[in-house]
Amino acid sequence: MDVVKEIIQSSAIGPLSFGYKSAVLILFGLIVSILLIMLALLLSHGANLTFHYGY
């Protein structure tokens, strides 16, 4: 946990208030979790997808 605190203090959000730090970390976690869910869905249903390229 000390390593995570040190990384946050050394980053661009280090001097911000606790509320802004929390908001940034929640937003980052939300984006990462959405990407992981999208990857899981693509891996599980990717064989059934059809792609159409054209104009």
Biopython code that builds the backbone (N, CA, C, O; Angstrom):
import numpy as np
from Bio.PDB.StructureBuilder import StructureBuilder

atoms = [
    (1, "MET", "N", (0.822, -1.188, 0.000)),
    (1, "MET", "CA", (0.000, 0.000, 0.000)),
    (1, "MET", "C", (0.866, 1.252, 0.000)),
    (1, "MET", "O", (0.474, 2.278, -0.555)),
    (2, "ASP", "N", (2.046, 1.172, 0.622)),
    (2, "ASP", "CA", (2.945, 2.323, 0.623)),
    (2, "ASP", "C", (3.432, 2.645, -0.776)),
    (2, "ASP", "O", (3.647, 3.810, -1.109)),
    (3, "VAL", "N", (3.608, 1.619, -1.598)),
    (3, "VAL", "CA", (4.059, 1.830, -2.976)),
    (3, "VAL", "C", (2.992, 2.574, -3.769)),
    (3, "VAL", "O", (3.312, 3.473, -4.546)),
    (4, "VAL", "N", (1.729, 2.206, -3.580)),
    (4, "VAL", "CA", (0.639, 2.869, -4.290)),
    (4, "VAL", "C", (0.547, 4.333, -3.865)),
    (4, "VAL", "O", (0.352, 5.210, -4.708)),
    (5, "LYS", "N", (0.684, 4.602, -2.584)),
    (5, "LYS", "CA", (0.651, 5.988, -2.098)),
    (5, "LYS", "C", (1.801, 6.795, -2.675)),
    (5, "LYS", "O", (1.623, 7.956, -3.043)),
    (6, "GLU", "N", (2.969, 6.194, -2.757)),
    (6, "GLU", "CA", (4.134, 6.888, -3.306)),
    (6, "GLU", "C", (3.946, 7.194, -4.792)),
    (6, "GLU", "O", (4.314, 8.273, -5.257)),
    (7, "ILE", "N", (3.377, 6.252, -5.527)),
    (7, "ILE", "CA", (3.123, 6.478, -6.956)),
    (7, "ILE", "C", (2.118, 7.604, -7.141)),
    (7, "ILE", "O", (2.290, 8.454, -8.015)),
    (8, "ILE", "N", (1.069, 7.616, -6.323)),
    (8, "ILE", "CA", (0.055, 8.662, -6.439)),
    (8, "ILE", "C", (0.647, 10.018, -6.074)),
    (8, "ILE", "O", (0.361, 11.009, -6.745)),
    (9, "GLN", "N", (1.461, 10.085, -5.032)),
    (9, "GLN", "CA", (2.058, 11.352, -4.630)),
    (9, "GLN", "C", (3.031, 11.877, -5.686)),
    (9, "GLN", "O", (3.183, 13.090, -5.830)),
    (10, "SER", "N", (3.686, 10.990, -6.418)),
    (10, "SER", "CA", (4.650, 11.403, -7.443)),
    (10, "SER", "C", (3.988, 11.703, -8.781)),
    (10, "SER", "O", (4.635, 12.234, -9.684)),
    (11, "SER", "N", (2.715, 11.373, -8.919)),
    (11, "SER", "CA", (2.042, 11.579, -10.200)),
    (11, "SER", "C", (1.446, 12.983, -10.279)),
    (11, "SER", "O", (1.620, 13.796, -9.371)),
    (12, "ALA", "N", (0.750, 13.250, -11.364)),
    (12, "ALA", "CA", (0.159, 14.569, -11.587)),
    (12, "ALA", "C", (-1.004, 14.852, -10.644)),
    (12, "ALA", "O", (-1.342, 16.016, -10.428)),
    (13, "ILE", "N", (-1.622, 13.822, -10.078)),
    (13, "ILE", "CA", (-2.742, 14.059, -9.166)),
    (13, "ILE", "C", (-2.282, 14.160, -7.720)),
    (13, "ILE", "O", (-3.111, 14.272, -6.817)),
    (14, "GLY", "N", (-0.978, 14.123, -7.483)),
    (14, "GLY", "CA", (-0.430, 14.183, -6.140)),
    (14, "GLY", "C", (-0.851, 15.412, -5.352)),
    (14, "GLY", "O", (-1.285, 15.277, -4.208)),
    (15, "PRO", "N", (-0.738, 16.610, -5.924)),
    (15, "PRO", "CA", (-1.085, 17.810, -5.138)),
    (15, "PRO", "C", (-2.586, 18.090, -5.043)),
    (15, "PRO", "O", (-2.981, 19.024, -4.346)),
    (16, "LEU", "N", (-3.411, 17.331, -5.703)),
    (16, "LEU", "CA", (-4.856, 17.585, -5.664)),
    (16, "LEU", "C", (-5.449, 17.137, -4.336)),
    (16, "LEU", "O", (-4.818, 16.409, -3.569)),
    (17, "SER", "N", (-6.666, 17.584, -4.081)),
    (17, "SER", "CA", (-7.332, 17.224, -2.834)),
    (17, "SER", "C", (-7.778, 15.764, -2.870)),
    (17, "SER", "O", (-7.756, 15.116, -3.916)),
    (18, "PHE", "N", (-8.183, 15.264, -1.705)),
    (18, "PHE", "CA", (-8.570, 13.860, -1.578)),
    (18, "PHE", "C", (-9.768, 13.529, -2.460)),
    (18, "PHE", "O", (-9.831, 12.438, -3.027)),
    (19, "GLY", "N", (-10.719, 14.454, -2.584)),
    (19, "GLY", "CA", (-11.898, 14.213, -3.419)),
    (19, "GLY", "C", (-11.552, 14.045, -4.886)),
    (19, "GLY", "O", (-12.087, 13.162, -5.557)),
    (20, "TYR", "N", (-10.651, 14.895, -5.392)),
    (20, "TYR", "CA", (-10.244, 14.781, -6.785)),
    (20, "TYR", "C", (-9.442, 13.510, -7.030)),
    (20, "TYR", "O", (-9.602, 12.855, -8.060)),
    (21, "LYS", "N", (-8.579, 13.166, -6.077)),
    (21, "LYS", "CA", (-7.819, 11.917, -6.220)),
    (21, "LYS", "C", (-8.765, 10.728, -6.284)),
    (21, "LYS", "O", (-8.585, 9.828, -7.104)),
    (22, "SER", "N", (-9.759, 10.726, -5.432)),
    (22, "SER", "CA", (-10.726, 9.624, -5.420)),
    (22, "SER", "C", (-11.488, 9.562, -6.734)),
    (22, "SER", "O", (-11.692, 8.483, -7.290)),
    (23, "ALA", "N", (-11.910, 10.725, -7.231)),
    (23, "ALA", "CA", (-12.659, 10.754, -8.484)),
    (23, "ALA", "C", (-11.820, 10.238, -9.642)),
    (23, "ALA", "O", (-12.315, 9.484, -10.480)),
    (24, "VAL", "N", (-10.556, 10.637, -9.698)),
    (24, "VAL", "CA", (-9.669, 10.187, -10.785)),
    (24, "VAL", "C", (-9.434, 8.686, -10.695)),
    (24, "VAL", "O", (-9.475, 7.989, -11.709)),
    (25, "LEU", "N", (-9.191, 8.186, -9.494)),
    (25, "LEU", "CA", (-8.945, 6.751, -9.341)),
    (25, "LEU", "C", (-10.196, 5.928, -9.631)),
    (25, "LEU", "O", (-10.100, 4.843, -10.205)),
    (26, "ILE", "N", (-11.365, 6.428, -9.243)),
    (26, "ILE", "CA", (-12.616, 5.724, -9.556)),
    (26, "ILE", "C", (-12.858, 5.710, -11.062)),
    (26, "ILE", "O", (-13.265, 4.691, -11.620)),
    (27, "LEU", "N", (-12.607, 6.838, -11.717)),
    (27, "LEU", "CA", (-12.774, 6.902, -13.171)),
    (27, "LEU", "C", (-11.814, 5.950, -13.877)),
    (27, "LEU", "O", (-12.206, 5.251, -14.812)),
    (28, "PHE", "N", (-10.563, 5.919, -13.435)),
    (28, "PHE", "CA", (-9.593, 5.001, -14.018)),
    (28, "PHE", "C", (-10.014, 3.554, -13.817)),
    (28, "PHE", "O", (-9.943, 2.750, -14.747)),
    (29, "GLY", "N", (-10.449, 3.221, -12.616)),
    (29, "GLY", "CA", (-10.904, 1.857, -12.344)),
    (29, "GLY", "C", (-12.116, 1.483, -13.168)),
    (29, "GLY", "O", (-12.235, 0.345, -13.623)),
    (30, "LEU", "N", (-13.019, 2.437, -13.365)),
    (30, "LEU", "CA", (-14.209, 2.191, -14.178)),
    (30, "LEU", "C", (-13.837, 1.922, -15.632)),
    (30, "LEU", "O", (-14.382, 1.011, -16.256)),
    (31, "ILE", "N", (-12.916, 2.707, -16.170)),
    (31, "ILE", "CA", (-12.489, 2.513, -17.562)),
    (31, "ILE", "C", (-11.799, 1.153, -17.723)),
    (31, "ILE", "O", (-12.060, 0.439, -18.691)),
    (32, "VAL", "N", (-10.930, 0.798, -16.790)),
    (32, "VAL", "CA", (-10.226, -0.486, -16.871)),
    (32, "VAL", "C", (-11.204, -1.640, -16.764)),
    (32, "VAL", "O", (-11.080, -2.627, -17.490)),
    (33, "SER", "N", (-12.185, -1.529, -15.859)),
    (33, "SER", "CA", (-13.147, -2.629, -15.720)),
    (33, "SER", "C", (-14.027, -2.753, -16.962)),
    (33, "SER", "O", (-14.358, -3.869, -17.364)),
    (34, "ILE", "N", (-14.410, -1.651, -17.571)),
    (34, "ILE", "CA", (-15.188, -1.717, -18.813)),
    (34, "ILE", "C", (-14.376, -2.384, -19.914)),
    (34, "ILE", "O", (-14.902, -3.203, -20.667)),
    (35, "LEU", "N", (-13.098, -2.037, -20.008)),
    (35, "LEU", "CA", (-12.252, -2.663, -21.034)),
    (35, "LEU", "C", (-12.086, -4.157, -20.792)),
    (35, "LEU", "O", (-12.077, -4.937, -21.744)),
    (36, "LEU", "N", (-11.956, -4.564, -19.543)),
    (36, "LEU", "CA", (-11.828, -6.000, -19.250)),
    (36, "LEU", "C", (-13.122, -6.750, -19.561)),
    (36, "LEU", "O", (-13.086, -7.879, -20.049)),
    (37, "ILE", "N", (-14.264, -6.122, -19.278)),
    (37, "ILE", "CA", (-15.553, -6.741, -19.613)),
    (37, "ILE", "C", (-15.703, -6.867, -21.120)),
    (37, "ILE", "O", (-16.169, -7.892, -21.617)),
    (38, "MET", "N", (-15.308, -5.826, -21.850)),
    (38, "MET", "CA", (-15.378, -5.877, -23.309)),
    (38, "MET", "C", (-14.469, -6.971, -23.867)),
    (38, "MET", "O", (-14.848, -7.665, -24.810)),
    (39, "LEU", "N", (-13.281, -7.133, -23.300)),
    (39, "LEU", "CA", (-12.375, -8.184, -23.746)),
    (39, "LEU", "C", (-12.958, -9.558, -23.469)),
    (39, "LEU", "O", (-12.871, -10.448, -24.315)),
    (40, "ALA", "N", (-13.550, -9.744, -22.297)),
    (40, "ALA", "CA", (-14.153, -11.036, -21.970)),
    (40, "ALA", "C", (-15.310, -11.353, -22.912)),
    (40, "ALA", "O", (-15.450, -12.490, -23.362)),
    (41, "LEU", "N", (-16.136, -10.360, -23.210)),
    (41, "LEU", "CA", (-17.242, -10.582, -24.142)),
    (41, "LEU", "C", (-16.739, -10.888, -25.548)),
    (41, "LEU", "O", (-17.296, -11.738, -26.243)),
    (42, "LEU", "N", (-15.690, -10.194, -25.961)),
    (42, "LEU", "CA", (-15.138, -10.453, -27.291)),
    (42, "LEU", "C", (-14.533, -11.847, -27.375)),
    (42, "LEU", "O", (-14.689, -12.528, -28.388)),
    (43, "LEU", "N", (-13.848, -12.277, -26.325)),
    (43, "LEU", "CA", (-13.254, -13.607, -26.342)),
    (43, "LEU", "C", (-14.306, -14.710, -26.288)),
    (43, "LEU", "O", (-14.128, -15.772, -26.884)),
    (44, "SER", "N", (-15.400, -14.460, -25.574)),
    (44, "SER", "CA", (-16.414, -15.505, -25.449)),
    (44, "SER", "C", (-17.364, -15.547, -26.642)),
    (44, "SER", "O", (-17.851, -16.625, -26.985)),
    (45, "HIS", "N", (-17.645, -14.419, -27.282)),
    (45, "HIS", "CA", (-18.607, -14.382, -28.387)),
    (45, "HIS", "C", (-17.977, -13.957, -29.708)),
    (45, "HIS", "O", (-18.692, -13.697, -30.675)),
    (46, "GLY", "N", (-16.660, -13.883, -29.761)),
    (46, "GLY", "CA", (-15.992, -13.381, -30.959)),
    (46, "GLY", "C", (-16.152, -14.269, -32.177)),
    (46, "GLY", "O", (-16.142, -13.782, -33.307)),
    (47, "ALA", "N", (-16.297, -15.554, -31.962)),
    (47, "ALA", "CA", (-16.422, -16.467, -33.104)),
    (47, "ALA", "C", (-17.758, -16.301, -33.814)),
    (47, "ALA", "O", (-17.884, -16.663, -34.984)),
    (48, "ASN", "N", (-18.753, -15.762, -33.127)),
    (48, "ASN", "CA", (-20.079, -15.612, -33.720)),
    (48, "ASN", "C", (-20.295, -14.252, -34.375)),
    (48, "ASN", "O", (-21.351, -14.017, -34.962)),
    (49, "LEU", "N", (-19.328, -13.363, -34.287)),
    (49, "LEU", "CA", (-19.479, -12.030, -34.869)),
    (49, "LEU", "C", (-19.131, -12.034, -36.341)),
    (49, "LEU", "O", (-18.241, -12.759, -36.786)),
    (50, "THR", "N", (-19.847, -11.211, -37.087)),
    (50, "THR", "CA", (-19.534, -11.027, -38.496)),
    (50, "THR", "C", (-19.209, -9.560, -38.724)),
    (50, "THR", "O", (-19.901, -8.674, -38.222)),
    (51, "PHE", "N", (-18.167, -9.315, -39.475)),
    (51, "PHE", "CA", (-17.740, -7.959, -39.770)),
    (51, "PHE", "C", (-17.980, -7.676, -41.233)),
    (51, "PHE", "O", (-17.680, -8.515, -42.083)),
    (52, "HIS", "N", (-18.512, -6.519, -41.544)),
    (52, "HIS", "CA", (-18.778, -6.105, -42.913)),
    (52, "HIS", "C", (-17.981, -4.844, -43.172)),
    (52, "HIS", "O", (-18.202, -3.813, -42.536)),
    (53, "TYR", "N", (-17.065, -4.932, -44.099)),
    (53, "TYR", "CA", (-16.266, -3.769, -44.483)),
    (53, "TYR", "C", (-16.768, -3.304, -45.840)),
    (53, "TYR", "O", (-16.971, -4.107, -46.751)),
    (54, "GLY", "N", (-16.956, -2.047, -45.957)),
    (54, "GLY", "CA", (-17.404, -1.506, -47.236)),
    (54, "GLY", "C", (-17.927, -0.098, -47.073)),
    (54, "GLY", "O", (-17.827, 0.511, -46.007)),
    (55, "TYR", "N", (-18.481, 0.396, -48.146)),
    (55, "TYR", "CA", (-18.962, 1.783, -48.157)),
    (55, "TYR", "C", (-20.457, 1.823, -48.039)),
    (55, "TYR", "O", (-21.047, 2.903, -48.031)),
]
sb = StructureBuilder()
sb.init_structure("model")
sb.init_model(0)
sb.init_chain("A")
sb.init_seg("    ")
for serial, (resi, resn, name, xyz) in enumerate(atoms, 1):
    if name == "N":
        sb.init_residue(resn, " ", resi, " ")
    sb.init_atom(name, np.array(xyz, "f"), 0.0, 1.0, " ", f" {name:<3s}", serial, name[0])
structure = sb.get_structure()
